[in-house]
Structure formats: C-alpha cells, structure tokens
Amino acid sequence: MTILASAAFVAAWSSGFVVPALAADASPLTLLVWRFVPLAVVLIVIVLATGAARGVPRVDMRRQALIGVFAQFGYCAAVYAAVAAGVATGTTALIDAVQPLVVAMLVGPLLGLRVRAAQWAGLLLGAIGVLLVVRSQLGGSAAPPAAYLLPALAMACLIVGTFLQRRSSVHTGVLLTLTIHVTVTAAALLMIAAFAGALVPSASVSFWVAATFSAAFPTLAAYGLYWWLLRRVGITALNALLFLVAPATAAAGALLLGEQLTAVTLAGFVLCGAGVGVVLVSESRASRPGDAPVLRQPTASDEPATSRS
C-alpha cells in the first residue's frame, strides 16, 4: 500500500506543475480560485455530514490553518505565478525538489539533529544539479531572472508547513486536515482575486477541465497522500520522493508542452538524484542502533516490540 501510495503521490504532485501551463487561456489566479473554492464547499459539507471535526480542539484547527497558509496557499500561489511568468515546468519542479536537501540542512538548527559530512556532500551534489538544470533552460525561457525566485518561494513555504506539521502535536485526520487547508487557501484566494478583478471564470472547456482536474489530483490526491505519507514513512523518505517529481514533470512538459529536455538537463537530474541518495544512505546508516537518528519522524513501527506483540 505504501509503494502504491508513493507512486500515486509522485504522479499527482507532478500533474500540478503542468495544469497551469495547459490552461493558458485563463489567469492563473482565476484558475486557482475555481480550483479551491468549490472543493472547499464540498469538503466542508462532507466534514459536517461525517462529524470528522467532532471533538477536535479549536487550537488544533488553528494550528492546521497556519500550516495550510504555508503548505498549500503559499506553495500553490508561488508555483502558478512561476509558470505564468514563463518559468519552464521542469525547472519549477526541480527547484522545489531541492527541498530534501534544504530540509537536511535545516534539521540541525531547527530540530537539534546533527547533519553529517556525507549529507553535506549530498547537498553540494544537489546544488550543482540545480545550477545545471536552471542554466540549461534559461536560454529557452521567456521568464525574467527574478521569476526564478518564485519556485524557491514555493519550496520555502512547503518546507515551513512541513516543519510546522512535524513539530506540532495536532491530531487531525487527513480529511479534516485537507478541509482546513483548502478552506484557508480558498478564503485567501477569494480576497486576492476580488481585489485584482480575477474572479470571473473563463467559459472555455479547457478551463473547467483544468480546474476540475487540479482539484481532484494535485489538491485532493497529492496533498492527501503527502500528509498520509508524512505519518507513514517519515519526513526523510517523503521528501526524497519529491526528487522523482522533477523528472516526471520535465518529461510531461516535453511531451505535452514541447519544452526542451537537453542532455545538460538530464545530467542535472542525475546529480540531484545522486545528492539525495547520498543523504538518504547516510541517514539510514546513522539510524542504526548506537547512532543518533537523523531526519526521521517517529511512526507506529517505533513502538516497543513487546507493545506490538
């Protein structure tokens, strides 16, 4: 089940980078509004009908709302803005895929865990890979250099949301978590779109197909699996899966959008994959008995053997 969920997560998360480029006839902000607002209404109705919020402390809901502001609103808004500015989908996905390496760098000061020499080597490999890919696509992109800060902003928002979730003691199911995050995102988008005059949806079929698809897959499936896998496999393995998103998105961009996929781009993917491989191998060795765990979130399998028996 975990393997299938991981594969579905990579496919659903990757699709989120391609959707805004496919719906080029509409404003990204308008598409985001009609991706989240109807979905928020549906999820609220389901939560009320099932009683999923019954007994959940208000403080937990407020904490989840804060997590949603970063992990969903900030992340999605920055990604859509990057694609609208002309940043290639593969580059957008790859910059976000550096997240596992950034997380490895931040666990020391934020979580008090030690980052080992091998992990720093992985960080360097990943950074070189990012530079190669971005450089390979700069020539064929109409995006201004400043636009490449938007994917970095998206990555930062998701990292903040993930660390907040990792360190918090909130206990909300996936359904309630998604409902809170989607509702907060929908409310923020409504206010921004109303101010910008971007509330009116397009009448084209492609717009509604993109809005429906993005609500079902990049939102419900991808984020639902993200929070489920965070509890199931921990922060390290989950973040490592994001490295599979970059090549999947670049391949989809080449097939569907005719974007350039060069040997230098592929070399960047390889270096990034090697970098995260070094980080994960080092973490795996460090997690053996006698060593301090690095980047690992406790799961149900961490119970004492007698308790599991």
LOLO-703511 format. One record per residue (C-alpha): residue in three letters; x, y, z. Coordinates in steps of 0.1 Angstrom, whole numbers, always signed. Example, Ala and Ser with C-alpha at 12.3 -4.5 7.8 and 13.67 -1.06 7.14 Angstrom:
# residues 2
[r ALA; [+123; -45; +78]]
[r SER; [+137; -11; +71]]
# end
This chain:
# residues 309
[r MET; [+0; +0; +0]]
[r THR; [+28; +24; +8]]
[r ILE; [+46; +17; -25]]
[r LEU; [+13; +23; -45]]
[r ALA; [+6; +54; -24]]
[r SER; [+41; +67; -31]]
[r ALA; [+37; +62; -69]]
[r ALA; [+3; +79; -69]]
[r PHE; [+18; +108; -49]]
[r VAL; [+46; +114; -74]]
[r ALA; [+21; +112; -103]]
[r ALA; [-5; +135; -87]]
[r TRP; [+21; +160; -74]]
[r SER; [+38; +162; -108]]
[r SER; [+5; +170; -125]]
[r GLY; [+1; +202; -105]]
[r PHE; [+31; +218; -124]]
[r VAL; [+16; +210; -159]]
[r VAL; [-20; +221; -153]]
[r PRO; [-15; +259; -152]]
[r ALA; [+5; +257; -184]]
[r LEU; [-23; +237; -201]]
[r ALA; [-49; +263; -191]]
[r ALA; [-30; +292; -207]]
[r ASP; [-62; +309; -218]]
[r ALA; [-71; +319; -182]]
[r SER; [-54; +339; -154]]
[r PRO; [-35; +316; -130]]
[r LEU; [-52; +334; -101]]
[r THR; [-87; +327; -116]]
[r LEU; [-78; +291; -121]]
[r LEU; [-66; +288; -85]]
[r VAL; [-98; +304; -72]]
[r TRP; [-121; +279; -91]]
[r ARG; [-98; +250; -82]]
[r PHE; [-101; +257; -44]]
[r VAL; [-134; +274; -37]]
[r PRO; [-158; +247; -50]]
[r LEU; [-136; +220; -34]]
[r ALA; [-137; +238; -1]]
[r VAL; [-175; +238; -1]]
[r VAL; [-176; +201; -9]]
[r LEU; [-151; +192; +18]]
[r ILE; [-169; +213; +44]]
[r VAL; [-202; +195; +36]]
[r ILE; [-185; +161; +40]]
[r VAL; [-169; +171; +73]]
[r LEU; [-202; +183; +87]]
[r ALA; [-220; +152; +75]]
[r THR; [-194; +127; +88]]
[r GLY; [-186; +146; +120]]
[r ALA; [-149; +145; +113]]
[r ALA; [-143; +176; +133]]
[r ARG; [-162; +165; +163]]
[r GLY; [-141; +166; +195]]
[r VAL; [-111; +182; +178]]
[r PRO; [-98; +211; +199]]
[r ARG; [-100; +246; +183]]
[r VAL; [-63; +251; +190]]
[r ASP; [-56; +222; +167]]
[r MET; [-77; +237; +140]]
[r ARG; [-59; +270; +143]]
[r ARG; [-26; +253; +140]]
[r GLN; [-37; +234; +109]]
[r ALA; [-49; +267; +94]]
[r LEU; [-15; +282; +99]]
[r ILE; [+1; +251; +83]]
[r GLY; [-23; +254; +54]]
[r VAL; [-13; +290; +48]]
[r PHE; [+22; +279; +41]]
[r ALA; [+20; +244; +27]]
[r GLN; [-10; +249; +4]]
[r PHE; [-17; +286; -2]]
[r GLY; [+18; +298; -3]]
[r TYR; [+31; +269; -23]]
[r CYS; [+4; +268; -50]]
[r ALA; [+3; +305; -54]]
[r ALA; [+40; +307; -60]]
[r VAL; [+41; +277; -84]]
[r TYR; [+13; +291; -105]]
[r ALA; [+29; +326; -106]]
[r ALA; [+62; +310; -117]]
[r VAL; [+45; +291; -146]]
[r ALA; [+26; +323; -156]]
[r ALA; [+59; +342; -157]]
[r GLY; [+73; +317; -182]]
[r VAL; [+94; +295; -160]]
[r ALA; [+96; +260; -175]]
[r THR; [+77; +234; -157]]
[r GLY; [+107; +212; -153]]
[r THR; [+127; +240; -137]]
[r THR; [+99; +248; -114]]
[r ALA; [+96; +212; -103]]
[r LEU; [+134; +208; -99]]
[r ILE; [+139; +239; -78]]
[r ASP; [+111; +226; -55]]
[r ALA; [+127; +192; -55]]
[r VAL; [+157; +206; -37]]
[r GLN; [+135; +205; -6]]
[r PRO; [+150; +173; +8]]
[r LEU; [+185; +188; +7]]
[r VAL; [+173; +220; +23]]
[r VAL; [+155; +200; +50]]
[r ALA; [+187; +181; +57]]
[r MET; [+205; +215; +62]]
[r LEU; [+178; +229; +85]]
[r VAL; [+173; +199; +109]]
[r GLY; [+203; +209; +129]]
[r PRO; [+193; +244; +139]]
[r LEU; [+155; +237; +139]]
[r LEU; [+152; +202; +153]]
[r GLY; [+186; +198; +171]]
[r LEU; [+197; +169; +149]]
[r ARG; [+233; +165; +136]]
[r VAL; [+240; +168; +98]]
[r ARG; [+269; +145; +89]]
[r ALA; [+297; +151; +64]]
[r ALA; [+282; +128; +39]]
[r GLN; [+250; +147; +39]]
[r TRP; [+268; +179; +32]]
[r ALA; [+284; +162; +2]]
[r GLY; [+249; +153; -9]]
[r LEU; [+239; +189; -6]]
[r LEU; [+267; +200; -28]]
[r LEU; [+258; +175; -55]]
[r GLY; [+222; +186; -54]]
[r ALA; [+231; +223; -57]]
[r ILE; [+253; +216; -87]]
[r GLY; [+225; +197; -103]]
[r VAL; [+201; +226; -98]]
[r LEU; [+225; +250; -114]]
[r LEU; [+229; +228; -144]]
[r VAL; [+192; +224; -150]]
[r VAL; [+183; +261; -145]]
[r ARG; [+212; +271; -168]]
[r SER; [+201; +246; -195]]
[r GLN; [+166; +261; -196]]
[r LEU; [+174; +298; -192]]
[r GLY; [+180; +302; -229]]
[r GLY; [+147; +288; -240]]
[r SER; [+126; +306; -214]]
[r ALA; [+109; +340; -217]]
[r ALA; [+109; +344; -179]]
[r PRO; [+129; +372; -163]]
[r PRO; [+156; +362; -139]]
[r ALA; [+136; +374; -109]]
[r ALA; [+108; +349; -118]]
[r TYR; [+131; +321; -107]]
[r LEU; [+127; +333; -71]]
[r LEU; [+90; +321; -72]]
[r PRO; [+98; +284; -73]]
[r ALA; [+122; +290; -44]]
[r LEU; [+95; +308; -25]]
[r ALA; [+71; +278; -31]]
[r MET; [+98; +255; -18]]
[r ALA; [+103; +276; +13]]
[r CYS; [+65; +277; +20]]
[r LEU; [+62; +239; +18]]
[r ILE; [+92; +234; +40]]
[r VAL; [+78; +257; +66]]
[r GLY; [+44; +240; +65]]
[r THR; [+61; +205; +68]]
[r PHE; [+83; +215; +97]]
[r LEU; [+53; +231; +115]]
[r GLN; [+33; +198; +110]]
[r ARG; [+64; +178; +120]]
[r ARG; [+69; +197; +153]]
[r SER; [+32; +202; +162]]
[r SER; [+11; +179; +184]]
[r VAL; [-21; +183; +164]]
[r HIS; [-42; +152; +158]]
[r THR; [-65; +157; +129]]
[r GLY; [-73; +131; +103]]
[r VAL; [-64; +135; +67]]
[r LEU; [-100; +146; +57]]
[r LEU; [-101; +173; +83]]
[r THR; [-66; +184; +76]]
[r LEU; [-73; +188; +39]]
[r THR; [-106; +206; +46]]
[r ILE; [-89; +232; +68]]
[r HIS; [-60; +237; +44]]
[r VAL; [-83; +240; +13]]
[r THR; [-107; +263; +31]]
[r VAL; [-80; +287; +43]]
[r THR; [-65; +287; +8]]
[r ALA; [-98; +294; -8]]
[r ALA; [-106; +323; +15]]
[r ALA; [-72; +339; +8]]
[r LEU; [-75; +334; -29]]
[r LEU; [-110; +349; -29]]
[r MET; [-98; +381; -13]]
[r ILE; [-69; +385; -36]]
[r ALA; [-89; +377; -67]]
[r ALA; [-116; +401; -57]]
[r PHE; [-91; +429; -53]]
[r ALA; [-74; +420; -86]]
[r GLY; [-106; +416; -105]]
[r ALA; [-99; +380; -114]]
[r LEU; [-130; +363; -100]]
[r VAL; [-149; +357; -133]]
[r PRO; [-141; +323; -147]]
[r SER; [-134; +315; -184]]
[r ALA; [-162; +299; -204]]
[r SER; [-138; +276; -222]]
[r VAL; [-140; +238; -217]]
[r SER; [-102; +237; -212]]
[r PHE; [-105; +260; -182]]
[r TRP; [-131; +238; -164]]
[r VAL; [-113; +206; -172]]
[r ALA; [-81; +221; -157]]
[r ALA; [-100; +234; -126]]
[r THR; [-117; +200; -120]]
[r PHE; [-85; +180; -127]]
[r SER; [-64; +202; -104]]
[r ALA; [-89; +200; -76]]
[r ALA; [-90; +162; -78]]
[r PHE; [-54; +153; -83]]
[r PRO; [-28; +180; -73]]
[r THR; [-51; +190; -44]]
[r LEU; [-71; +161; -30]]
[r ALA; [-48; +132; -41]]
[r ALA; [-14; +148; -39]]
[r TYR; [-19; +167; -6]]
[r GLY; [-39; +139; +10]]
[r LEU; [-11; +114; +2]]
[r TYR; [+15; +140; +13]]
[r TRP; [+2; +142; +49]]
[r TRP; [-6; +105; +50]]
[r LEU; [+29; +95; +39]]
[r LEU; [+44; +120; +63]]
[r ARG; [+29; +100; +91]]
[r ARG; [+35; +66; +75]]
[r VAL; [+71; +68; +63]]
[r GLY; [+85; +100; +79]]
[r ILE; [+99; +132; +67]]
[r THR; [+131; +119; +51]]
[r ALA; [+115; +93; +27]]
[r LEU; [+86; +116; +19]]
[r ASN; [+110; +144; +9]]
[r ALA; [+131; +120; -11]]
[r LEU; [+100; +112; -33]]
[r LEU; [+100; +149; -44]]
[r PHE; [+131; +142; -64]]
[r LEU; [+110; +118; -86]]
[r VAL; [+86; +147; -93]]
[r ALA; [+112; +167; -112]]
[r PRO; [+120; +142; -140]]
[r ALA; [+83; +132; -142]]
[r THR; [+73; +169; -146]]
[r ALA; [+101; +176; -171]]
[r ALA; [+90; +146; -192]]
[r ALA; [+54; +157; -191]]
[r GLY; [+64; +192; -201]]
[r ALA; [+84; +179; -231]]
[r LEU; [+56; +156; -242]]
[r LEU; [+26; +179; -237]]
[r LEU; [+41; +214; -240]]
[r GLY; [+71; +209; -263]]
[r GLU; [+96; +221; -237]]
[r GLN; [+133; +215; -242]]
[r LEU; [+148; +185; -225]]
[r THR; [+186; +185; -231]]
[r ALA; [+215; +163; -220]]
[r VAL; [+225; +190; -195]]
[r THR; [+190; +189; -180]]
[r LEU; [+192; +152; -176]]
[r ALA; [+227; +155; -161]]
[r GLY; [+213; +179; -135]]
[r PHE; [+186; +154; -127]]
[r VAL; [+212; +127; -122]]
[r LEU; [+233; +149; -99]]
[r CYS; [+203; +158; -78]]
[r GLY; [+193; +122; -75]]
[r ALA; [+228; +113; -65]]
[r GLY; [+228; +140; -39]]
[r VAL; [+196; +129; -22]]
[r GLY; [+209; +93; -25]]
[r VAL; [+240; +102; -5]]
[r VAL; [+218; +120; +21]]
[r LEU; [+194; +90; +25]]
[r VAL; [+222; +64; +27]]
[r SER; [+240; +85; +53]]
[r GLU; [+207; +89; +73]]
[r SER; [+200; +51; +70]]
[r ARG; [+234; +43; +85]]
[r ALA; [+230; +69; +112]]
[r SER; [+197; +54; +122]]
[r ARG; [+212; +21; +131]]
[r PRO; [+215; +12; +168]]
[r GLY; [+241; +32; +186]]
[r ASP; [+237; +62; +163]]
[r ALA; [+216; +93; +167]]
[r PRO; [+187; +93; +143]]
[r VAL; [+188; +120; +116]]
[r LEU; [+158; +134; +98]]
[r ARG; [+135; +106; +109]]
[r GLN; [+99; +111; +121]]
[r PRO; [+86; +86; +147]]
[r THR; [+59; +62; +132]]
[r ALA; [+37; +35; +146]]
[r SER; [+65; +10; +139]]
[r ASP; [+87; +27; +165]]
[r GLU; [+66; +11; +194]]
[r PRO; [+85; -13; +216]]
[r ALA; [+84; -49; +203]]
[r THR; [+65; -61; +234]]
[r SER; [+38; -35; +228]]
[r ARG; [+34; -46; +192]]
[r SER; [+31; -82; +204]]
# end
